C-alpha cells in the first residue's frame, strides 16, 4: 500500500477501496460522478497518475455505504435482481 507524504498516511486506490468496502469499482466511480462521496486525490507517482483516498476519507465512504447502499440492484440486461458476488 502506498504511503503519502511526511505523515505516512495510509492511502487506498480505487480498487483497494472497493475491495475494503465490498462494492464494485464502478459503484465508487458512480458515487464520485454523482458527488455523493469525495473524489480521490490525484497525484503523479513515478510518472503515472495515481488516485487514492486517505484513511479519513475512507471513513466518509464507509458512512455513505452504511446509510445509502443496499447491495446489488437490478441487472440492466435482464431486468431482474442482480446476483450477489460470493465471498
FENPE-V334541 format. One record per residue. RES is the residue in one letter. D_CENTER is the distance of its C-alpha to the mean C-alpha in whole Angstrom. Layout:
# FENPE-V334541
res-><RES | RES>
d_center-><D_CENTER | D_CENTER>
This chain:
# FENPE-V334541
res-><X | X | X | X | X | X | X | X | X | X | X | X | X | X | X | X | X | X | X | X | X | X | X | X | X | X | X | X | X | X | X | X | X | X | X | X | X | X | X | X | X | X | X | X | X | X | X | X | X | X | X | X | X | X | X | X | X | X | X | X | X | X | X | X | X | X | X | X | X | X | X | X | X | X | X | X | X | X | X | X | X | X | X | X | X | X | X>
d_center-><15 | 16 | 18 | 18 | 21 | 24 | 22 | 20 | 17 | 15 | 12 | 8 | 8 | 5 | 7 | 7 | 4 | 4 | 8 | 8 | 7 | 9 | 7 | 8 | 6 | 8 | 7 | 4 | 7 | 10 | 8 | 9 | 12 | 13 | 13 | 11 | 9 | 10 | 9 | 9 | 12 | 14 | 17 | 19 | 20 | 23 | 23 | 20 | 17 | 14 | 11 | 9 | 8 | 11 | 12 | 13 | 10 | 8 | 11 | 11 | 7 | 9 | 12 | 11 | 10 | 13 | 15 | 14 | 13 | 15 | 14 | 15 | 17 | 20 | 21 | 21 | 24 | 26 | 25 | 25 | 22 | 20 | 20 | 18 | 17 | 19 | 18>
